[in-house]
């Protein structure tokens, strides 16, 4: 296991921020960290990176304890903080060379060049960081994190404030680098979790309320309802659809777009098709609605 | 530590700070030593550099806090301190890297004043009629003094996120450690009994002793102890930021 957290507790003054949480993340796993603001995501991340000390609990990275071997841990962890702090007055290349020096990277210049290419900063490398747009600053942040080839990448809301193109690029970059690394990242964007993560941990008030792979997440909320969305070419009497055995409820979303809910989506789809065939309706599209992470999130954290 | 040192130096000279500090220091000491009639060596007609060494502590009192104030206050404010905390370097590396970089900047400012020494040496009648021992003692004293002020400045900067607050605290602490004990010793209660003892706590006493060209290990130990105390305090404050 790359990252192990056991009974971690942290308080700020009287406020309990992390309440006895435990989890493990394995190698080449991408873990999404979800939770409302103030749930303790950033605190957990900071503790793994050694910039914050916990009250009690055990935290280890690749077998090194954050209390006794913090320097070894820091060598193996790359952390991109939420606000991506950078030295604005430095040039991109100069800054990356400085960080490479801090890491004690061999062949600094070559490594920096490689990172600049990997993160698509070639055009901007001779600019001052303050002149860069948010998306490029984020790339500089990622480049500096990747400089020493960390085993564990911790990214705190890496895609906040980016435009859709940048979002796509940064996501692709995370996915690419995450192939042989452990990645823990936090976000508020649910589609991102679905696109990137193998596994999700949802934190609320300092406690873990869910820890599973995405497709098993709906097990955490009591209902077992599946929904199927159907678009007919004609206006269909909803009462007829309600009579189908597997359908529990029918909602008209649009005049011809209908949402059907029931326990077994496979059976539902089959029956709907047969229903359309028998009554000579045309189905333009029919699909099973994906797991609604947003819904699960709001149910678990309220 | 070396990478922090190099980064600090490049920031000093990448922005205007380095040039302004050096420029102001040289212009002002130059004016006082050579131009202003009240203090000019040419008017005074004795071959000494006392006016420089008398003036320097007062200039350092303002200039050094001005260069150290951003060290930790700014880094802490914009989050780059956290960036450094997550890198495989110790707090000591950060503190010492910054400490030596700031001293290097001050030494850069002092070095050109050796030209003054050379000029006075050449102008002396007969040539070379200057107490070189005292001058070099004073230079060493000046570097130690600067090092103490830098350590105080770093400590002040670590206490707050606000550079102005850091600046003010640094000036007050530096003033107190340099001249404060001297003034306290003159309070009637102490005067005549404890005054010598109290004066020894202040920098002024040791700086003046070094300026006479007397290289006393007690003065050196005094300066080094003060530096170590303030650097350790800085280190302690940094550690508190992680809770």
Interface residues (C-beta under 8 A of the other chain):
Chain A: X46 X49 X50 X51 X52 X53 X71 X74 X75 X77 X79 X81 X83 X85 X86 X87 X88 X89 X90 X94 X98 X99 X101 X102 X103 X104
Chain B: X2 X3 X4 X6 X7 X10 X11 X14 X15 X78 X79 X80 X82 X83 X84 X85 X86 X87 X88 X89 X90 X242 X243
